[in-house]
Amino acid sequence: MAILIIFAGKAGTGKSTLSRIIAKEEKIAYLDYDTLNQSFLTSIESKIGFKDADRYGFYREWREPCYSTLLKTAIENLELGISVIISAPLTKELQDSSFPNKLKSMVKNDFSLLLFYMAPSFEQHKKMISERKSIRDEDFLNNEERFIETLSPKKPKWDEESTVILTSSDIEINKEIVLKRVKALRRNI
């Protein structure tokens, strides 16, 4: 049986870094929200040409087709019996307790689901955002109120049995927790 492993959380929490390590070590297909969508979005953004203040609205407007692309790609792999790792914020989906069942209903065959939610402390998160030096983060770094409002973690409303909240910013600690859980799941399938 295939496994869908989701690494979710706010921007700059280490989702991509950790999920890439796990995908490589466990030989699992890897789908990153930014990799699948960012070139497309950047191209549209440059053609439209808007101010930084409009960036948030722009990304919100394109959210649904971007997530549709990501999820349909994951579903195709799961239906082929291929396990998949997704790295994406999933902000809206994490607050919908029925989303895992909706996702399972979209896939023709059964699969196991694991969610790793990245939730480092405020100080750790701010440091991580600062170190990645992304132009998209400048607004958050220059406005602490906006940082707290937009990037504060919100506990997922998914089934606690399939959800692990990672509060450390230490990649090795998180890697150990994730690998232990993934290996246990693989033994039980």
Secondary structure, 3 states (H helix, E strand, C coil): CEEEEEEEECCCCCHHHHHHHHHHHHCCEEEEHHHHHHHHHHHHHHHHCCCHHHHHHHHHHCHHHHHHHHHHHHHHHHHCCCCEEEECCCHHHHCCCCHHHHHHHHCCCCEEEEEEEECCCHHHHHHHHHHHCCHHHHHHHHCHHHHHHHHCCCCCCCCHHHEEEECCCCHHHHHHHHHHHHHHHHHHC
